[in-house]
């Protein structure tokens, strides 16, 4: 009897286990396609966070599904546009999006969906993120797949691929290929909305110009013999990468950095596997960036941003081609840590520096790595203060953070100044991810611009294309800005002087004037305009203003002859 009861219990247990197994199998039987379909419905209904959550669960259950990662990357990228102006979060999500899309391609190297969505993101994100060349390459890959095996690419993907590829070519300032791609689209899908849009774009584009010799390859009267000879040889052998690299070096030696930059790009299109070329490209971009803000900023407000991304891209390529090269990792680590936050390589930079410390045998490299690791830790600590001051501005913690940022105020030594003179003594009391844009200027009693004393690099050169200091820009109309535009200044104590002269260089009339200091921080968008009145005349006088966190102290003093 006991044996039969025991057998019955065992049978019940076995059945229960079997039922649990069946239930678990049923739960796990939800396919990747089912998850994607559910996520698409949610995303189309405006529920992007829910769609992303569904796909994250799908990635856990289907870790080798290229499609799951493709859609997860796409929706994560789309969510970057819904951060409400939080640039740091948008940058993080964009970076995460491309990481997921890269994984989708790695899991499915023959999967057109992975290339399609990575190409879409590469074309759609701002050009300064450096993803455009890869986006173009991905969309070309989708089209190549469809031409080789039409059934391998969904029909609904082909026309958008052509449309976005043409858009990518336009963004890359390549009208020849853009025009050819639009024309192919029109032939492929005549009469469709996509074809009509392509016809409109063709109508808006300038007529095709005959292909000209690149400016950097054209002979110049002042070319040294070595450069002239290399140009002639390259004309005869335009695909000779070695000659292009030699010409790039010759341009660099001659400090002709723009031409070196263009020649290196041409080289890397032919031979993308030479780490020495990317090392030279990194140096070239650095030399271009060291030129600072200048008139080119007004023509292209993203110039320096693009250079930052290109330098980072070159450093990444060097490590990709020489992953065990400690010097390459040190270069990339320093670059990642020192670059602006929106480049998104800070954590990678820290990892590179830690790699160097573990693997270098050079005392000099160890010292450099230790310094930059310390700089990284300091920057991380400052981010906590910045977040407190931005998110919780009315708390005691925010007040302590602001106090911690504020420097000691020093006095101005008027005995060494040429009089008459007005000393504009102020404190920039806030540190953001980037140095702020600041302008200091004088207005008369009628609120007319008298003279700009100082304006920081970007704001002074942008010439109204992207106004960061609206009050100064409106009243000065950038008159006299070229003479006083200087390197950006960060948190600290500063004294600037006005020589009591106008834009015409002549002494101003006695009377009342106002000194104004305008500051704008980015990405926090913290802003303040401070002003203090002063009288130009026979007597010394001074005005002190202590209001606000971003210019917590402004003292303007007039010293007569």
C-alpha positions in Angstrom: 0.0 0.0 0.0 2.8 2.4 1.0 4.7 1.5 -2.2 1.6 2.3 -4.3 1.1 5.6 -2.5 4.7 6.5 -3.1 4.4 5.6 -6.7 1.3 7.8 -7.0 3.1 10.8 -5.4 6.1 10.4 -7.8 3.7 10.2 -10.8 2.0 13.4 -9.6 5.3 15.2 -9.1 6.5 14.1 -12.5 3.3 15.3 -14.1 3.6 18.7 -12.3 7.2 19.1 -13.5 6.0 18.2 -17.0 3.2 20.8 -16.8 5.7 23.5 -15.5 8.0 22.6 -18.4 5.2 22.9 -20.9 4.1 26.3 -19.4 7.7 27.5 -19.5 8.1 26.3 -23.1 4.8 28.0 -24.1 6.0 31.3 -22.5 9.4 31.0 -24.2 7.7 30.1 -27.5 6.9 33.8 -28.2 8.9 34.4 -31.3 11.2 37.3 -32.1 8.8 38.3 -34.9 5.9 38.4 -32.4 7.8 40.7 -30.1 8.7 42.9 -33.0 5.1 43.1 -34.2 3.9 44.1 -30.7 6.7 46.7 -30.4 5.7 48.2 -33.9 2.1 48.5 -32.8 3.2 50.3 -29.6 5.6 52.6 -31.4 3.1 53.5 -34.1 0.7 54.4 -31.3 3.1 56.8 -29.8 4.2 54.5 -27.0 7.9 54.4 -27.7 9.1 53.6 -24.2 6.8 50.6 -24.0 8.0 49.4 -27.4 11.6 49.7 -26.3 10.8 47.7 -23.1 9.2 44.9 -25.1 12.2 44.7 -27.4 14.6 44.6 -24.4 12.7 41.6 -23.2 12.9 40.1 -26.7 16.6 40.6 -26.6 16.9 38.6 -23.4 14.9 35.7 -24.9 16.3 35.9 -28.4 19.9 37.2 -27.9 21.0 36.2 -31.4 18.1 37.9 -33.3 19.5 40.5 -35.6 16.0 41.9 -36.3 15.3 42.4 -32.6 18.4 44.5 -32.2 17.7 46.4 -35.4 14.3 47.5 -34.2 15.6 48.1 -30.6 18.4 50.3 -32.1 15.9 52.2 -34.3 13.4 52.9 -31.5 16.2 53.9 -29.0 17.5 56.3 -31.6 14.0 57.8 -32.1 13.7 58.2 -28.4 16.7 60.6 -28.4 14.4 63.2 -30.0 12.0 63.0 -27.1 14.3 64.1 -24.3 12.9 67.6 -24.0 16.1 69.5 -24.8 18.3 67.3 -22.5 21.3 67.2 -24.9 23.3 64.9 -22.7 20.5 62.3 -22.5 19.9 62.6 -26.3 23.6 62.1 -26.9 23.6 59.0 -24.7 20.6 57.5 -26.4 22.0 58.2 -29.9 25.2 56.5 -28.9 23.3 53.5 -27.4 21.2 53.3 -30.6 24.3 52.9 -32.8 25.7 50.3 -30.4 22.5 48.2 -30.8 22.4 48.7 -34.6 26.1 47.7 -34.8 25.2 44.5 -32.9 22.3 43.9 -35.3 24.7 44.0 -38.2 27.2 41.8 -36.5 24.5 39.2 -35.7 23.1 39.3 -39.2 25.7 40.3 -41.8 23.3 39.3 -44.5 20.3 40.9 -42.9 19.1 44.0 -44.9 16.9 45.2 -42.1 20.0 45.8 -39.9 21.8 47.8 -42.6 18.6 49.6 -43.5 17.9 51.0 -40.0 21.5 51.7 -39.3 21.6 53.6 -42.6 18.5 55.5 -41.8 19.9 56.6 -38.4 23.2 57.5 -40.0 21.5 59.8 -42.5 18.9 61.3 -40.1 21.1 62.2 -37.1 23.0 65.6 -37.3 25.9 65.5 -39.7 28.3 66.6 -36.9 27.8 63.2 -35.2 30.0 61.7 -37.9 27.6 58.9 -38.8 26.7 60.1 -42.3 29.5 58.2 -44.3 28.5 54.9 -42.6 24.8 55.6 -43.2 25.5 56.1 -46.9 27.5 52.9 -47.0 24.7 50.9 -45.3 22.0 52.1 -47.6 24.2 51.3 -50.6 24.6 47.8 -49.1 20.8 47.4 -48.9 20.5 48.4 -52.6 23.3 46.1 -53.6 21.6 43.2 -51.8 18.3 43.9 -53.6 20.1 44.0 -57.0 21.9 40.7 -56.3 19.0 38.9 -54.9 15.7 40.8 -55.2 13.8 38.5 -52.9 16.2 39.0 -50.0 15.1 42.6 -49.4 11.5 43.5 -48.5 9.9 45.4 -51.4 8.7 48.2 -49.0 12.4 48.8 -48.0 13.8 49.5 -51.5 12.3 52.8 -52.4 13.0 54.4 -49.0 16.5 53.1 -49.2 17.0 55.0 -52.5 15.3 58.1 -51.1 17.4 58.2 -47.9 20.6 57.4 -49.9 20.0 60.5 -52.1 19.3 62.5 -48.9 22.5 61.3 -47.5 24.4 62.3 -50.6 22.9 65.8 -50.4 23.9 66.1 -46.8 27.4 65.0 -47.7 27.5 67.7 -50.4 27.7 65.2 -53.2 25.1 66.5 -55.7 26.3 64.2 -58.5 25.5 61.0 -56.7 22.4 62.5 -55.1 21.0 63.4 -58.6 21.8 60.0 -60.0 20.1 58.3 -57.0 17.0 60.4 -57.3 16.8 59.6 -61.1 17.0 55.9 -60.3 14.2 56.2 -57.8 12.0 57.9 -60.3 12.5 55.1 -62.8 12.0 52.5 -60.1 8.7 53.8 -58.7 7.2 56.2 -61.3 4.2 58.2 -60.2 4.6 57.4 -56.5 4.8 60.1 -53.8 8.5 59.1 -53.4 9.1 59.7 -57.1 7.3 63.1 -57.0 9.4 64.1 -54.0 12.5 63.1 -55.8 11.4 65.1 -58.9 11.0 68.1 -56.6 14.4 67.7 -55.1 15.9 67.4 -58.6 14.2 70.6 -59.5 15.6 72.4 -56.5 19.2 71.2 -57.1 21.6 73.3 -59.2 22.5 71.9 -62.7 25.3 69.3 -62.7 28.7 70.9 -63.1 31.5 69.3 -65.1 33.8 67.3 -62.8 36.8 69.5 -61.9 40.2 68.6 -60.6 40.2 68.8 -56.7 41.5 72.1 -55.5 44.3 70.4 -53.5 45.5 68.7 -56.6 45.6 71.7 -58.9 49.0 73.2 -59.5 49.9 76.4 -57.6 52.6 78.9 -58.4 54.2 78.6 -55.0 54.3 74.8 -54.9 57.7 73.4 -53.9 59.3 71.0 -56.3 58.4 68.0 -54.2 54.7 68.8 -54.0 54.5 69.8 -57.7 56.1 66.4 -58.6 53.7 64.4 -56.4 50.7 66.2 -57.9 51.8 65.3 -61.4 52.4 61.7 -60.5 48.9 61.5 -58.9 47.3 62.9 -62.0 48.8 60.0 -63.9 48.0 57.5 -61.1 44.9 58.8 -59.3 44.3 55.5 -57.4 47.9 55.3 -56.0 47.3 55.5 -52.2 51.0 55.6 -51.4 51.5 58.8 -53.5 48.4 60.4 -51.9 49.9 59.6 -48.4 53.3 61.1 -49.5 51.5 64.3 -50.7 49.5 64.5 -47.5 52.8 64.4 -45.5 54.3 67.1 -47.8 51.3 69.3 -47.2 51.6 68.8 -43.5 55.2 69.7 -43.5 54.3 72.9 -45.4 51.6 73.7 -42.8 49.0 73.5 -45.6 46.5 71.7 -43.3 43.3 72.0 -45.4 45.0 70.5 -48.4 46.5 67.7 -46.3 43.1 67.0 -44.9 41.5 66.7 -48.4 44.4 64.5 -49.7 44.1 62.2 -46.7 40.4 61.8 -47.2 41.1 60.8 -50.8 43.7 58.3 -49.6 41.4 56.7 -47.1 38.7 56.2 -49.7 41.2 54.1 -51.6 43.0 52.4 -48.7 41.0 52.4 -45.4 43.4 50.0 -43.8 46.5 52.0 -43.2 46.8 53.1 -39.5 49.6 55.6 -40.4 47.2 57.5 -42.6 44.7 57.8 -39.8 47.5 58.9 -37.4 48.3 61.7 -39.9 44.6 62.5 -40.3 44.4 62.8 -36.5 47.3 65.3 -36.5 45.8 67.2 -39.4 42.4 67.6 -37.8 44.2 68.7 -34.6 46.1 71.4 -36.5 42.9 72.6 -38.1 41.2 72.8 -34.7 44.1 74.7 -33.2 43.3 77.6 -35.6 40.5 78.4 -33.2 37.3 80.3 -34.2 37.6 82.5 -37.3 35.6 83.7 -40.2 34.9 80.2 -41.3 32.6 79.8 -38.3 30.0 82.1 -39.9 30.0 80.0 -43.0 29.7 76.7 -41.1 28.7 77.0 -37.4 29.4 73.3 -36.9 32.9 73.4 -38.3 34.7 72.8 -35.0 32.1 70.3 -33.9 32.7 68.3 -37.0 36.4 68.5 -36.5 35.9 67.1 -32.9 34.0 64.1 -34.3 36.4 63.6 -37.1 39.4 63.5 -34.7 37.6 61.0 -32.5 36.7 58.9 -35.6 40.3 58.9 -36.6 41.4 57.8 -33.1 38.8 55.0 -33.2 40.1 53.8 -36.6 43.7 53.7 -35.4 42.7 51.5 -32.5 40.6 49.3 -34.7 43.5 48.7 -37.0 46.1 48.3 -34.2 44.1 47.2 -31.1 47.1 46.2 -29.1 49.1 49.4 -29.7 49.4 51.1 -26.3 50.2 54.5 -27.9 47.1 54.3 -30.0 45.0 53.5 -26.9 46.6 56.4 -25.0 45.9 58.8 -27.9 42.3 57.7 -28.1 41.9 57.8 -24.3 43.2 61.3 -24.0 41.0 62.4 -26.9 37.8 60.8 -25.5 38.3 62.4 -22.1 39.2 65.8 -23.4 36.5 66.1 -26.0 33.2 67.9 -25.4 30.5 65.7 -23.8 28.4 65.4 -27.0 31.1 63.4 -28.7 30.0 60.6 -26.3 33.4 58.9 -25.9 34.2 59.8 -22.3 33.7 56.3 -20.8 35.6 54.7 -23.7 38.4 57.2 -23.0 38.6 56.2 -19.3 38.7 52.5 -20.3 41.5 53.2 -22.8 43.5 55.0 -20.1 43.0 52.2 -17.6 44.2 49.8 -20.4 47.4 51.8 -20.8 48.1 51.8 -17.1 47.9 48.0 -17.1 49.9 47.4 -20.2 52.5 50.1 -20.7 56.2 49.7 -19.8 56.9 53.4 -20.4 57.2 55.7 -17.3 56.2 58.6 -19.5 53.1 56.9 -20.8 52.2 55.9 -17.2 52.6 59.5 -16.0 50.4 60.8 -18.9 47.8 58.1 -18.3 47.6 58.9 -14.5 47.2 62.6 -15.2 44.3 62.1 -17.6 42.7 59.5 -15.4 42.8 62.2 -12.6 41.3 64.8 -15.1 38.6 62.3 -15.9 37.7 61.8 -12.2 37.6 65.5 -11.7 35.3 66.0 -14.6 33.0 63.3 -13.3 32.9 64.9 -9.9 32.0 68.3 -11.6 29.1 66.6 -13.4 27.5 65.8 -10.1 27.7 69.5 -9.0 26.4 70.5 -12.4 23.4 68.2 -12.2 22.6 69.3 -8.6 22.7 73.0 -9.7 20.6 72.3 -12.8 18.0 69.9 -11.4 17.7 71.1 -7.8 18.5 74.8 -8.0 16.7 75.8 -4.8 18.3 73.3 -2.5 21.2 73.8 0.0 23.2 71.3 -2.0 22.9 73.5 -5.1 24.0 76.5 -3.1 27.1 74.6 -1.9 27.8 73.5 -5.5 27.6 77.1 -6.7 29.9 78.2 -3.9 32.3 75.5 -4.7 32.5 76.6 -8.3 33.0 80.3 -7.4 36.6 81.5 -7.4 38.3 84.0 -5.1 37.9 87.6 -6.3 41.0 89.6 -6.6 41.4 93.4 -6.8 42.3 95.5 -9.8 45.5 97.5 -9.7 44.5 100.8 -11.2 48.0 102.3 -10.7 49.2 100.4 -13.7 46.4 101.4 -16.0 46.4 104.1 -18.6 43.7 106.7 -17.7 41.0 107.6 -18.2 39.8 104.0 -18.0 36.8 102.0 -16.8 37.6 98.7 -15.1 34.9 96.0 -15.6 35.6 93.5 -12.8 33.4 90.4 -12.7 33.1 86.8 -11.7 31.9 84.0 -14.0 30.5 81.7 -11.3 29.3 78.6 -13.0 31.0 75.7 -14.8 29.2 73.8 -17.5 30.3 71.0 -19.8 31.6 73.7 -22.2 33.1 77.1 -21.5 30.3 79.7 -21.7 29.8 82.4 -24.3 30.4 85.8 -22.8 30.2 89.4 -24.1 31.2 92.6 -22.4 30.2 96.0 -23.9 29.4 99.6 -23.2 26.2 101.5 -24.0 25.4 105.2 -23.6 22.5 106.7 -21.8 20.3 106.3 -24.9 21.0 102.6 -24.8 23.1 102.7 -28.0 26.1 100.5 -28.5 29.4 102.4 -27.8 32.0 99.6 -28.0 32.4 95.9 -27.4 35.2 95.2 -24.9 35.3 91.4 -25.3 33.3 88.6 -26.9 34.1 84.9 -26.8 35.3 83.0 -29.9 32.2 81.3 -31.2 29.7 84.2 -30.5 32.0 86.7 -32.1 32.7 84.8 -35.3 29.3 83.3 -35.9 27.9 86.6 -37.4 24.3 86.0 -36.6 24.1 82.4 -37.9 23.6 81.0 -34.4 23.0 83.7 -31.8 24.0 82.6 -28.3 24.2 86.1 -26.8 21.0 87.7 -28.1 21.2 91.1 -26.3 24.7 91.8 -27.4 24.2 90.6 -30.9 21.1 92.7 -31.4 22.6 96.0 -30.1 26.1 95.6 -31.5 25.2 94.1 -34.8 28.7 92.6 -34.5 30.3 96.0 -35.2 33.9 96.0 -33.9 33.6 92.3 -32.8 36.6 91.2 -34.9 39.0 93.3 -32.9 38.0 92.0 -29.5 36.9 88.4 -30.1 39.1 86.1 -28.0 39.4 82.6 -26.6 36.4 81.5 -24.5 36.8 82.1 -20.8 35.5 79.7 -18.1 34.6 79.9 -14.5 36.8 82.5 -12.8 37.5 86.1 -11.9 38.2 88.6 -14.7 39.0 92.2 -15.2 38.5 93.9 -18.6 39.1 97.6 -19.3 37.4 100.1 -21.5 39.6 103.0 -22.7 36.7 105.4 -22.8 36.7 105.5 -26.6 34.1 104.6 -29.2 34.2 102.4 -32.2 35.8 105.3 -34.1 38.8 105.4 -31.7 37.9 108.9 -30.4 37.3 109.6 -26.7 33.6 109.6 -25.7 31.8 112.6 -24.3 31.5 112.9 -20.5 28.2 111.5 -19.2 26.5 108.4 -18.1 27.3 105.0 -19.5 26.4 101.4 -18.7 28.7 98.4 -18.8 26.9 95.1 -19.6 28.1 91.5 -19.2 26.0 88.7 -20.9 26.7 85.0 -20.3 25.1 81.9 -21.8 26.1 78.4 -20.7 25.6 75.2 -22.8 24.1 72.6 -22.6 22.4 73.7 -19.4 21.2 76.9 -21.1 21.9 78.9 -17.9 21.8 82.6 -18.8 22.3 86.0 -17.1 22.7 89.6 -18.2 24.3 91.9 -15.6 24.8 95.6 -15.9 26.2 98.5 -13.9 26.1 102.2 -14.6 29.1 104.5 -14.5 29.8 108.2 -15.1 32.6 109.3 -17.3 33.8 112.7 -16.1 36.2 114.3 -13.6 35.6 112.1 -10.6 36.3 108.5 -9.8 33.1 106.5 -9.2 32.1 102.9 -8.9 29.0 100.6 -9.0 28.8 97.2 -7.5 26.2 94.6 -8.5 25.9 91.2 -6.7 22.8 89.5 -8.1 22.5 86.1 -9.7 24.5 82.9 -9.7 26.2 83.0 -13.1 27.7 86.5 -12.8 27.6 86.7 -9.0 29.8 89.8 -8.8 30.1 92.8 -11.2 32.1 95.9 -10.2 32.5 98.8 -12.7 34.9 101.6 -11.7 35.8 104.8 -13.6 39.3 106.2 -13.1 39.8 109.7 -14.5 43.1 111.2 -15.7 
